[in-house]
Amino acid sequence: MLGWMETAMLQFDHIRHAYHGKTSVHDVSFQVEAGEVVSLLGPSGCGKTTLLRLAAGLERPKSGTIRLHDKLISSETYLQPPEQRGIGYMFQDYALFPHLTVIENVVFGLSYKGSAAIKRGVEVLEEVGIEPLCDVYPHELSGGQQQRVALARALAPKPSVILLDEPYAGLDSRLRERIRDQMLHVLKASNAAALMVTHDAEEAMFMSDRIVVLRDGYVVQTGRPVNLYCQPTNAFVAEFFGEVNRVEGVVARDKVITPIGQFSAPKTLTHGSAASVVIRYEALLIDAGNDGVVGEVMESRLLGQASLIHLSVPTGRDEIHLHARIPGLNSIEVGSQVRVWVDPAQAFVFPSGNNTE
């Protein structure tokens, strides 16, 4: 089996970048292979779009290298022009030319013209499912249709790498679900290496083979979606992949003692130290039996496929408030007493007050 240095289509190696003397990307290294979708995930200002612009050649890194097919395309002293890279770029606002028709937009970046370009344009529009709209103008299209035109334009030159900057940002939730499913199939069929920027964890999990989680310009954790969700390395990552409860406790040998039960303590935590237990909403289970601790239902809200239950659990001196997400419509009445317990597979223990270690 070949190592990543031999198989990677796009490689970032110890990249650092800065604007006006302020570092925006710190020592970032990762790779994207052919046929793979990798997402850069993190809050605003974490360096996601900067890395995309560096890959496209719109910025030059302050240090480190970027390689395409193992060939240097960016470094502190060298910048291959964007038009020579053969990289497709789908901008967040789609950047369609308003005075050109759909087919004219799609073939605009092709190096060849005439009937061959039109044939390629029609082919890629068929791939994204909007070939009948060849002769209309961007302002006549819906947001979802404009998004697919932008994707078709990026794919038309058959790039080995395609960059996607928040591709679903302008779409409503229902349309987003439908379009991203179609886009994933199109990207996989193209066998291009795709690097996508998003701040939406669910979107990243749906689209990605691997996710690079960024915070303040640093890589916090990299891995497959299932690994990041089930094995977060810190509270920041755990919280980014879904709503959570945080319960404080104290380490007693190999356990963390909390008002809602005991949890296994990592060996890195010392006896007597404070710890935070991060518990996903769906990990908080409600039982009418005798297991768990007693809690009172404060509110119950149907959210469609699930119900959100607000709970109050007494601790002796005061109380803690917790949220549980349970499937479907529930019959739990506000004010009722229930038993609350936690699925340990979805509870994560970290040093108290520290979500970066």
N, C-alpha and C positions, 0 to 999 in steps of 0.2 A: 504493500500500500504506500502510495506517495505521500510525503509530508506536505503540510500546507504551503510551504514556500514554493513547491513545484506545481501545486494544483490551483492555487489562489488566482483568481482573475484580477482582483483589485486588492492591493495591500497597503495598509497604513502602518508605518514603522516609526514609533517614538515621535509622533507629530506634536509640535507645540506651535500655537499661534497667539497673536496679541493684537489688540486695537488700541491705539493711542497710549501705548505702554502698559496696558492692562491685559494680562494673560487670559485668554478665553478658552484655550484648549491646552491641557497639561499632559504631555507624554502619553499620547493615545496610540495604541497599537491594536489592530484587528485586521481581518481579511474577509473578502466575499468571494465565494467560488462560483463557477459557472452553474447556472440553473438554481442558484440559491437566493432566497430573499432574506436579507438581514435588515433589521430595523434599529435605528438610533432612537432610543426612548428616554425621555426625561422632561423636566419642567422647562418653561421658557427661560432662555438665557444660559442653558447648560452647555452649549457648544454644538448642538445637533446640525443646524443649518450651516454653521461655519465649516464643519467637516464635509458637508455636501458641496459647498462652494470650493473648497480646497480640491476635492476630487474632480470637479468640473474644470478646474484651471482658472476660476474667477478670482482666486486669491493665491498667494505664494506663502507657504509655511515659514515660520521663523526658524524652525529647525525640524529635523526628521525628513523622511522620504515617503513618497507615494509612488507605487509601481503598478503598471498595467501590463499584464502578460509578462511579468518579471522585468519589464523595461521601465527605467526611470522616467516619470513624467513630471514630478515636482520635487523640489528640494529648496533649501535656503538660497542656493545659487543658480537654480535652473527651473524654468517654467515652460513646459511645452504648451503652445497655444491651444485654447479650448477646441477650435475647429479641427485640429489635427489629432485629437484623442479618440475619436470614434465613440464617444460617450453620449447617450441620450439623456436629456434633462427635462423632466416634467415639473414646471413651476407651480407653486401653490395657487396662483391666480390664473393659471392655465396659459396666459400671455398669448392668446390667439389674435391674429391680425384681423381687425374688424372689417377691413375693405376686401378681404379675400374670402372665397367660398370655402366650405369644408375641405374639398379635395385640394384646393390650392394651398390651404394651410398645411395639410398633411405632406404634400410633396415639396414644400418650400425648401427644406434643408437637404434634399437629395442632390448628389453631385451630378446626376444625369437628368435630362429633361425629356420632353416629348412623350410619345406613347408608352415607352418603358416606365417612365415615372408615374404616369396615370395608372398603368396596370398595377404597379406596386402600391400606389395609394388606395386603389379600390380593394386590393387584397387585404391590406391591414385594416381598412374600415369594415370589411366583412368579418374579420377576426374579432373586432370589438362590438359588432352587431349594429352598426349604423350606416351601412353602405347606401341605403335609400336616401340619405341626407347629403349626398355628395355636393349638390349644387345650391344648398342654402347657406346663409351667412351666420356667423356666430351669434348675433343678437336675436336670431330666430330660434335658437336652441335653448333647451332647459339646462339647468346646472349639470345634471348627470350626463347629458349629451355633450356639453362642452368639455367635461372631464374626459370623456372617451375620445373626443377629437384630439385633445392634448396628448393622451396616451398613444393614440395612433401616430401622431406626428413624431413622438419620441422613438417609437418602434420602427418607423418606416425605413430608416437607413440600416436596419438590422444591426444595432449596436451590440457589442459584447457586454457592455455595462449600461444600466439605466438607473438614473437618480430620480427619486420621487420625493418632492418636498410637500409634506402635509397634503397628500392627494385627495383626501375626502373632506377637507376642512369646510368647504362651502356647501356641503350636502346635508339635507335633513337626515335624521337617524334611520328612517325606513329605507330611503333611497341609498344611503351609505351601505347598509347591510347587503343590498342587492348588487350594487356596483362593485364593491370590494371582492365579492365572490367571483364575479365575472373577470375582474382585473387579475386576480390570483391565477385563474386558469390561463389567461392570455400570457402572463409573465412566465409561467411554467412552460407553456408551449414554445415560447421564444428561446428558452434555454439561456437567456441573458442573466448575468449577475446583477441582482437588483438591490440597491441600497435605498431604504425609505426612512424619512424623518417623520416622527409622530410624537405627540404627547399623550396619546390615548393607549393605555395598556391593553385593553381588550382588542383594539385594532391591531396592535403589534402582535399579540398572541395569535390572532386569526391569520394574519398574513405571513408570519415569519417562520423560517427554519431556525434562526438564531436571533437573539436580541442583545444589543449592547446598551446597558443602562448607564446614563450619564448624570452627573451632578456637579455643578460648578466647574465644568470643563474636565472633570476626571471620570474615568471609567470606574463605576462602582461594582458592577458584576456583568459577566457575559455568559450566555448559555442558551440552551433550548428553552422555549416557553414553559414547559412542564417543570424544568429544573428551577427556573427563577420563581415560579409560583409556589412550588413545594419545598424548595430549599433556599430561601433568601438568606444572603450572608449578613444582612443587617436590617434594622427596622425600616429604614428608608425604602429599600426594595420591597419589603413585605407590604408596606402601606401603599406603595405605588401600584401594586397589582390587586387592589381591592380595598373596600372599606373595612376598617378594623376597630376593635376595642383594645385599649391598653389598660392593663391591670398591673399595679406595682406590687412587688413582693420582696422577700428576703431569702437569700441562699442559706440553706441548712444542709451542709454536706453535699449530697448529690441531688437535692431537691430545691425547688423554689416554692416557698410557702406564700399563698395568696388568700384573700377572702373567699375565692370561689374554688379553691382546691390546690393540689400540689402538682408541680410540673417538673420534668427532668431538667436538671441544670447542666449546661455545657461545662466541660472540665476547665475551661478558661476562667470561670467565675469562682471566686474564693468564698469560703465559708463566712457568713455574716455580711456579705456585700449586698447592695441593693440591685434588683433586677426588674426589668419590664417584660411582661408577657403580652405579646401581640397576638390577638385572637381574631380571626376573620369572622364576619357576621354569620356566615353560613356554618361556622364551626361551633356556634353556640346553640345547643340543643335543648329543647323544652320537653319535659316529660311529666306526665301526671303521676308517675310512680314515686318510689322512695329514694331514687338516686339523685346525686347532686345537691346543690344548696337551694334554699327557699328564696324565691323572688316574687315580686308583685308586678303584674302587667300594668304599665302606665298608659300606653297607647298601642293601637294596632292599625296598620295602614296597608291596604291592598295595593300592590304595585304592578299588577298584571300577572306575570308568571309566579310571583312570590309575594309574601306578606312580610312587612317589617314590623317587628315587635319591640317596643321600648320597655325595658325592664328596670326595676329598682331592687338591688340586693342589699340588705342590711349587713353591716360589718361589725356591729357592736357599739361603736362610737358614732358612726354616721352611716352613709349608704353610698353605693356606687351605682352608676347608671350604665347599662349595657344595651346593645342592639343585637337582635337576632333576625336573620333572614330565613324564613321557612317556605317550602314550596306551596304554591297555590293559595287558595282562599282558606282561611283558618276560622275556627269557631271559638277561639280563646277570648273571653270577655275581659274588658278593661276592669281592673280592680281584683281580678282573681289571683289566687296564690298558685304558683307553679314551681316545679323543680327544674333547676338549670344546671346543665353540665356541659363539658367542653370536649370536643373531638381533639385528642392530643396531636393528631397528624396535621392539624391546621392551627396549632398554637406554637409560637416561636419565642424563644427566650433570648434576651439580649441584655447587656449592661444597662442599668437604669440611666435615663437621661442622655443616652448616647446612641444616635441612629446612623453613625457613619463607620463604626468599627466592624 
